[in-house]
Amino acid sequence: MTVAERLHAVHARIAAAAAAAGRAPSSVRLVAVSKTKPASMIREAYAAGQRDFGENYVQELEAKALDLADLPDLRFHAIGHLQRNKVKAVIRRAGILHTLDSLRLIRELATRAALVPTSQRPAGVAPDGRYRVLLEVNVGGEAQKSGCTPDELGALLAEVEQSDALVLSGLMTVPPHTDAPAGARPYFDRLVQLRDRHGGAARLPELSMGMTQDLEQAVASGATLVRVGTAIFGERER
Ligand SMILES: *Cc1c(COP(=O)(O)O)cnc(C)c1O
């Protein structure tokens, strides 16, 4: 199958899951996760109408952003674990940041973001030029995983809201691995509960959750951004 055909199939999955949940398909945005895949595949997806792409690694993000600079409305989402010393490079290329999970990281981001002239900010920032920020929550409480704890969330949300260069966009999670896709559902529901506890959709409009294996469960729970790689671009080499 071509990238365009695979994209079409993923949109059909999203539409079916949305319909089953009584949601409008347009309430779910697909972020095509292109990590480890060549810029040529991103071009194929772009030609098929895809505009949102997720990248995990800074160097790869930079190389692809340069390669694809002729496509100004292509939006990169930073979805990998962020290190403080990489923030400056990431915000030159990505306007939507999914994985903020500590006060130190948010402060670094706020400082760095304020130094980028609005005219030089990448596609994907809000209409007023602010970077869109999602906080990653470790809903499974896994020791090795990034993401803040539910208890930390309140302080982190307030910190994002203090910055003129950032706009609070929502919450993101990667659930613990389970063999059956349905195993992810309780973790997605937990993220929804946290959103409701911290101001609901008015304050946190986006929920970034669901990948190739479990996007149906995520859409059923209320995902607004699903991050799908394998189903669009094929298996990744490890
Ligand atoms: C790689 C990755 C994805 C995509 O996973 P697939 O199973 O290939 O769809 C989604 N989210 C994050 C954070 C990732 O690192």
The ligand as an SDF file (V2000), in Angstrom:
LIG
                    3D

 15 15  0  0  0  0  0  0  0  0999 V2000
    6.5750    6.4780   18.0320 C   0  0  0  0  0  0  0  0  0  0  0  0
    5.4980    7.1680   18.7960 C   0  0  0  0  0  0  0  0  0  0  0  0
    4.1500    7.1210   18.3660 C   0  0  0  0  0  0  0  0  0  0  0  0
    3.6760    6.3030   17.1760 C   0  0  0  0  0  0  0  0  0  0  0  0
    3.6010    4.9550   17.5230 O   0  0  0  0  0  0  0  0  0  0  0  0
    3.0150    3.8680   16.4810 P   0  0  0  0  0  0  0  0  0  0  0  0
    2.7770    2.6810   17.3400 O   0  0  0  0  0  0  0  0  0  0  0  0
    4.0700    3.6430   15.4460 O   0  0  0  0  0  0  0  0  0  0  0  0
    1.7730    4.4110   15.9060 O   0  0  0  0  0  0  0  0  0  0  0  0
    3.2260    7.8480   19.0930 C   0  0  0  0  0  0  0  0  0  0  0  0
    3.5670    8.5790   20.1700 N   0  0  0  0  0  0  0  0  0  0  0  0
    4.8500    8.6480   20.6090 C   0  0  0  0  0  0  0  0  0  0  0  0
    5.1550    9.4740   21.7960 C   0  0  0  0  0  0  0  0  0  0  0  0
    5.8420    7.9350   19.9340 C   0  0  0  0  0  0  0  0  0  0  0  0
    7.0920    7.9940   20.4100 O   0  0  0  0  0  0  0  0  0  0  0  0
  1  2  1  0
  2  3  1  0
  2 14  2  0
  3  4  1  0
  3 10  2  0
  4  5  1  0
  5  6  1  0
  6  7  2  0
  6  8  1  0
  6  9  1  0
 10 11  1  0
 11 12  2  0
 12 13  1  0
 12 14  1  0
 14 15  1  0
M  END
$$$$
